[in-house]
Amino acid sequence: MKIKIKQKDFLQMLYISQGVSESIEVKPILSHLLIAAHKDNLSLVATGLDIAINLERKAKEGLLEIKEEGGIVLPAKRLYELVKELPDGMIDIKTKENFWAEIHYPSLGQKKMNLVQLMGLNPAEYPKVPSFESDEEELKLNSKVLINMVEKTIFATSKDERRQYLQGIFFCSGEEDKEKREVAIKMVATDGHRLAMINGRAEGKGGGKVLKKGVILPKKGIQEVRRIVGYLEGLKAGEAETVRLNILPNLGRVQIGSDSIYVRFIDGEYPDYNAVIPKEERNRAKVIKESLVKSLRRATVLSTREVQGLKIKMEKSNLIVHSQHPDTGEIREEIPVEYEGKNIEMNFNSRYLSEGLESFGDESVTLNFGDDLSPLVISGKEEKDHLVLIMPLRND
C-alpha cells in the first residue's frame, strides 16, 4: 500500500474511529484499525465487541492519492496521537515487509520529509465487516431526528450488569403511512426506576418484522452512533443529512454519506413498558422547567452518595422542594405552579428528577401526579412525542 493524504482529513477519519476500538486487554487486534487502499478510494475500518465502522473516502488530487493498493493494521490510539501532532500538509503512508508502515511528513521550514515507522499486524487477521444485502429493507430519517431521539432516552438506561437487556435503548416501529411513505418509530429506555420514551417519524418499510417486534441497541454502540453522526453532520456546517438504517435480527447498519456504522443488538426480551405508563387522567401541574431544575440542583448540594432523596409536596399554586439530611443541612423552596389537584407529598431521587426535566427543551413542562406511590409523568407542551416517567421513593 502506498498513499498520499492530507493530514487534516486523515486525522478526522482517525478521530471518528477512536470510540469504536477496544482496549488491548479485550483482544489485541481490536485495539487496532484496518487501513485499505483500493483503486480509487481509501477505507478505514475499526471494530469493537458491539460496534464497527467503515469510513470511505474517494481519491482526489491534492487530498487523497492512491499510489499502490494494499492494506495494513495499525494501533488506533497511537496512530491518532501521532497524526494529531504532525504539521498540516500531505503525508505519505506506505507499507513495508513484516507489516511495518512508514509515514513520511513535511519538516517545518525545510523541503525534506521526516519519517516515522509503526509496527502493524496482518490485515488478513482483522475481523470482517458484516455484510448487508443491497435489497435489505431500509428506513430513512433526518440525522438531527436520530440524535435527538437518542439524547432524550439514553440517560434512563440501566447500569446493572445483571440485567443487560436494560443497558440499552429499545427501538421499534409503528405502522407505515402508505400515502406519505412514513412510519412511526420509537425509542424507550428504563432502568426500572425511571423511563424515557420518544416517538419519531421515518421513511421506508419500517424495518419489516424485526423492527415491529423491536431490538435493543447497546448503550456504547448507540452513544458512538450519536457521536459519529453528530460529528459528520458538523463537518457539513450543521446541515442535517439523511441517515439510512438497515435492520437484521441481531445487527443494524447506520449509513450517513459514504460511511457505515454497524451495531450488534443486545439479546433479550424487553419489558412491557406500556404497562407502567398511567392511562387515566390524574393531577396535573404546569411549572417553569428552569425554576424547578435550579431548585433541585440546590437541594442536591445537600445530598450524599448514599442518600439522594428529596421531598416534593404539591399544594394549590405551589410546588415545595424539601431536602433534609442530618449530616449536611436542610433546604425548603416554594415554586409557583398552575395546579388544581389534591395535596400530594412524594419522595424522589433528585438526580433522576433533574435528568428527566433537563431532557426537555420546553420552557414549561407538565407534571402528572397520582398518589404518593404512583409514577410521576413529565411531558412538554411543544415536545408532545416525548415523556419521562419517574417512580417515587418509598417512605421506609
C-alpha angles and dihedrals in degrees: 000000000000124000142159116214137169110257094227094052094045090049090054091054092048092047092054091052097050098091093048101059117084129227116274091248092066096056120329097227091053089066087063134070133218120238114192128181116206132182096280107001145044124228129197119195127190124175138185136174096286105010138048133179134202116195119190129192125183120231113259128170112256093016108048128002124180109213098167132005122239143093147248137191113224134176106272101213096040093048092049093049090048097048090046089063096047119104121254116273140067118325127196121223122187136163126237134190121302092025098294121147129209121208116195117193135174120270114230111253093000136088096224124091125238123221137219125178127208129192113231141178136250111284090211090068096053115110114261120246111245116260125231125194114243092235093055112135109263141200123206124201142158113274091229090055091053093048092047093050092051094047093051094054112026095079090066096058118117127253092201107118090196089068102045093167089067092051091080143050119267109229122192142150136234130205124321119242099225094195097048094030088232130137131196114241128188138195122198132180130180139164094192093263099062139013134206123193135176134178126212142170131244139170125245140045098318096249091288121249093336096065093038087062091041137234133230115236113208114241096235092045096050091043089058091046089054092047096046096044090047092049094048089047089051091056086061090058092261096306112152114243131199112259118204119209125197119188130202124173094268105010139054133194124208115196125192115172109317094336126096130198120195121202125190111216126231113254112232147083115278115223122253097266093178090068093068098046109097114240100187126085110261142171111309131198127186114209138172102256098215093051092055094042092053091047090052091049091054091048091049090060087072095048125098132214089258097044119039097152127122136176125248116196122188119206131160107296092350139088112194121204112199127178124173130173123171092218099045114024145258137280130184123181134174121214122191113240140169101250134149101167132104124286111276133181120196138167122225141178101255095216094051091050093048095047091048093052094044091056088072123083093197121112090227132025135198120238113205112201133187120173128318092280098042123096121265113232119204120199136166134229096227099029097060093160094060130076137165124204123198126188115222122238117251121247101240 
